Amino acid sequence: MSRRPVLMLSRTPLARILLFFSATLLGAFLAFTLSRLIGLHSERAALARGSHRLLDQGNLLGMEIRQSLDHLTQNPPPACSDSDIAFMRDLVFSSLHIRDVGRMHEGRLLCAAGVGRLAQPVDPGAPSFTVRGAQVWPAANLMASPASHGFMIEQGGVFVVLNPETLTEVLDPAPHHATGFLYDQPTGRMVRVSGEPVPLSVAEIAASRFLVRDHVFYQPLCTPTSTICTVVYERCREYEARTRSRVVLRTLGGAILGALFALSVITLDIRCRSMESQLRRAIRHGCLTLVYQPIVDLATEVVTGAEALVRWVDEDGEEIGPEVFIALAESKGFVTGITRLVMHRVVEELSDLLAQGRLRISLNITAQDLQNPSLLEELNLCMDTAQIHHSLIGLELTERSTADHGLSSGAIARLKQAGYYLYIDDFGTGYSSLAYLHQLSADAIKIDRTFTHLVGAQADGSRSVTSSVVLQILEMARLLELQVVVEGIETPEQSEYFRRTLPGIAGQGWLYSKPLTAPELRKLLQETSSRKSTGKLF
């Protein structure tokens, strides 16, 4: 049978308290960290969306400016005439973002839609920037409202004035902020046209990479086809204030999950602690019971032996599976106590049948049992006192328990020298090979029920991959002159398959009998004794 280790915590309440608080803090820390990472990722995505929206808006403004300049350039009325001024005013009124338009000559303003013809040409000052043949004044005074400023562009003798904040009005409400730039890529010059100044270089803005500086998140964006660049940003303190409630809730949720995990582990540990204590008491007071799975000769269906299986009902009346309590005992180092109890209980219940040589009883031995030299001495004394020949006691070792050949070979050799019958249990699921079996000097192998269940459908003789593997195992056993016991036989087809494949093969399973108590086994032996060809196995 396979056995799994059981993890146990320290026995002290302090360890459980430490586990609870550690798991709670760890859950809170992981949730906090994950929340911050998710929040930062979301923030970067939001800033990137804002930058693209801003850039799209800038490109739309550029198209509107170009169309306005083209209309003014192509207008047939004489420059600054009444019809020209009326045309310019219609253009301003129909535009969403243009504040004023007008005409210039030799760098001086002649007329504008807002004020009409100027009595004297006005010098707007030197332009701050020139890009693609257009001159730019980022903060020109509006003639219709000298206290106001606008973003002015001149090309071909006509100019257009825009609201400088038009570019950034498309952003979502605070806390996101934005700054717009005109960028002349051939010269590398850049001028701010809207928004507040940002402490980024031209190269950093042109690179369009997210960065953090002076506790501010920045997402610049420039494209090769546009003269507009944008920077959308948010101050860290604003971001922290905006996301604090979400981070707190997620951190609290992580702490709760950590606490629940710790409580589940502690509950499981307490249950295992209680199980361990109960199991130790059961061993000490002999409260474990045995049942016996009959082993039959498949050719005659006569019972030739049985495997002793240990059972336990805990103090709450719950039946605990051997895969659970054997694993627990093995992990805590007291499984040999169970082996000793089984050994003495077998002699107590079936000593007369064993002394008469009427059957062989097999016991399961663990790796810890092999490493305990006193167990062999106790086993010898127990059998000799009851006058039971050692060959009538089979010792079942799993392949995994013999995997460390250096540790197991000496113990196995001593068992063989003492005359005990040696089985390799669950054969085919572990590490055995032809040479390895020969070195172990095993007397028999027990084919694992996994193979039995799979070959049941192949009783018609067809050669599946599974049946080929089974045939190889049986051929290996034949070459080494090993007895074969097939586990888990449940159908007549399975029995017929193995009976036909290898003479002298034995089996066990529910087809022949469920595990029986000692009185039930005696009754079964009486019922089948008339078919037995000989009265003794030894």
Disulfide bonds with the S-S distance in Angstrom:
Cys80-Cys111 2.01
Cys222-Cys229 1.97
